Amino acid sequence: MVNRFWFFMIVLGIASFIIRGDNTLIKAITESSQRSVELLLALLGIMAFWSGIMRIAEKSGLVDVLSKFLSPPLRFIFPGLYQRSKSAFFNIIMNITSNMLGLSNAATPFGLKAMEELQKINPKKDTASDYMVTFLIINSASLQIIPTTLISLRASLGSNNPTSIITPIILTSLISLIIALILDRFFRRIFK
């Protein structure tokens, strides 16, 4: 149904373009494509730099230190998980740590592995467990310490101080994470 709708919209747009013969559309497409490529090239360099910095942080042991720091609060957030599946707990810690440092590419495999391990201990295989829901909420609310993508975007667009957003982002992501976890507990009690 949706595919037919989009097919119809595309055909209608092409027919309208041919009938009207308006060259402003071609000009707009060309200019926006050029701007997109310029932005992409600027972002690519900055993202490569930040990825290198984050790789150094990972190799230096910063990720391990942060993981040890996160273990006690995560044992509270995921009660009993460490005893049921050390692998799931480890992958959750590594996923959250990687996301906090802006290493989303490194975080993804840990997140997938964590969900796989959580599914192994899930008594209802067709329903997400409480651990899974909480993990998903934490990933969605995602506490950010170094928002590399936004810093890169701001720098590529000529910001005078691209890192000025770090403190507000830490505060807002922390507040959203706390509210999300409170709502998780609240709704878990209501629907149990």
Long-range contacts (C-beta under 8 A, 24 or more apart in sequence): 39-156, 39-157, 42-155, 42-156, 43-152, 43-153, 43-156, 46-151, 46-152, 46-155, 46-156, 47-148, 47-149, 47-152, 50-102, 50-146, 50-148, 50-151, 50-152, 51-103, 51-105, 51-148, 54-101, 54-102, 54-103, 54-106, 54-146, 54-148, 57-101, 58-101, 58-103, 58-106, 62-101, 63-94, 63-97, 63-98, 63-101, 63-103, 66-97, 66-100, 66-101, 67-93, 67-94, 67-97, 70-96, 70-97, 77-134, 77-138, 77-181, 78-131, 78-134, 78-135, 81-131, 84-121, 85-117, 85-118, 85-120, 85-121, 87-113, 87-117, 88-114, 88-117, 88-118, 88-120, 88-121, 88-131, 91-117, 92-135, 95-135, 95-139, 96-138, 96-139, 96-143, 99-139, 99-142, 99-143, 99-144, 100-142, 100-143, 100-144, 100-145, 100-146, 101-145, 101-146, 102-144, 102-145, 102-146, 102-147, 102-148, 102-149, 111-135, 111-139, 130-188, 133-184, 133-188, 134-181, 134-184, 137-180, 137-181, 137-184, 138-177, 138-180, 138-181, 140-180, 141-173, 141-176, 141-177, 141-179, 141-180, 141-181, 142-173, 142-177, 143-170, 143-173, 143-174, 143-177, 144-169, 144-170, 144-173, 145-170
